[in-house]
Amino acid sequence: MDPIVDYLSNYTTFLNFIDLPDDVVHHTKRLIIDTLGCAIGGYASEPSKVARLLASTVSSTQPATILGSGQQTSLELATFANGVMMRYLDFNDGYTGKESGHPSDAIAAVLSPAEVVAGDGKRVITATVLAYETFCRLCDAVCVRDRGFDHVTLGVIASTVGAAKAIALPRDKVAQALNLSLAANLALYQTRLGEVSLWKGCAFANASRNAVFAVQLAALGLTGPSPIFAGAGGFFRALQCDPFTLEPFGGAEQPFKMLECIIKGFPLGLYSQTVVDAVLQVRQQLPRLDDIQRIHIATLQTAVNIMAGDAEKWHPANRETADHSMPYTAAVALMYGTVEARHFEAAYLRDPALLDLVQKVSVSVSDEANRRAPEAMLSQVEVTTTSGARYRAEVPYHRGHYKNPMSDQEVETKFRTLVREFLSPTQTDALLERLWHLEQVEDIGQVIRLIRI
């Protein structure tokens, strides 16, 4: 067997809730609360409507529930629809290593399979920790975007083990599910370049759908190509990367990686979180906002590549491009003192005053930020006024970074803000009570069915 598949299959099979330290269990609940808040907040989005419409055309003898609508559909289409909602606002958590991405996207591949088998809260927590551990360790091992592939190429592996754990798939079939899912989900990085399309928020959801489908096939005895990493036509050759091995996963001798995951304070790309925090600090120093001549941002190379690497980032035509635009989100923060989902609506994207401010933004690479990455996402902002005065701020760890963490109350406040247009206060209170005590829930379906808009 492929050594990486062998390791993942063993770890998936033998990780148990009892192995998880209390701080890991608690933080898992925080991240699930954060992710479900993002899902509910993204319920009314266009991609979510498309996903639910497609799901409505399919029925199943083993149905799973779509969050919010309560629709019953097939397991893989429920996973897709829920994953699209989780990702749409670009507000769910993130991780940075050699590669970066959103490990919480894989929660969609945990919830629906767990619901179908009436799994309890402990199983959901354990499968979520497993998915995070897998995604983060893979991000530490290889950068796929430099080779033209999207981070969801790694995400499908995390979603596969999460789904497999959720239904208690035997070890030999976990291996086949990994072979099947990885062979069918080498996703292109063009997803996040240029004028970004609606697919941006769907890519990981689709990886989770593929993962769940692979787990279903493996459970019925289908085998997949092997060795999927090291084979002559496998992962390493397809990506033209050097073979790697995985660092030991979390357990008795290693901390769990989810403790290094980052909760976002603003609904925008991960690498712009420190930029916005720095802009807001500068804004407090400025005597006036109407005489700004220049805004300069210095940050790490990866952030520049993703958030300021093409001309469209200075002229975003849609939400998907704007929330991944460092110049645009910096200008919004400077003009309005915050960045909210409403700031990506058409009225703002066409606002002449805001767009004029965007054109005053320049971005460069900071050697110091590169040196401190990925542990920090250092951003330095300098605003120069027409009189020549300069105002500066520097932020290495935004609020929500694991070195500057949000409190439980802040996580809950973010959740309540995201769901207030969709759930009643009574629903919200009931849902939060279950989620904060998720390890006591006997059937995760009870929680899923509480999320009814």
Secondary structure, DSSP 8 states (H G I E B T S, - for coil): --HHHHHHHHHHHH--GGGS-HHHHHHHHHHHHHHHHHHHHTTTSHHHHHHHHHHTT---SS-EE-TBT--EE-HHHHHHHHHHHHHHTS-S-BEESSSEE-GGGGGHHHHHHHHHTT--HHHHHHHHHHHHHHHHHHHHH--SGGGTB-THHHHHHHHHHHHHHHTT--HHHHHHHHHHHHHT---BGGGGSSS--GGGGTHHHHHHHHHHHHHHHHHTT----SSTTTSTTSHHHHHT---------SSSSS--GGGG-B--SSSS-GGGHHHHHHHHHHHHH-S-SS-EEEEEEEE-HHHHHHHSSSGGGGS--SHHHHTT-HHHHHHHHHHHSS--GGGGSHHHHT-HHHHHHHTTEEEEE-HHHHHHTTT---EEEEEEETTS-EEEEEESS-TTSTTS---HHHHHHHHHHHHTTTS-HHHHHHHHHHHHTGGG-S-HHHHHHH-B-
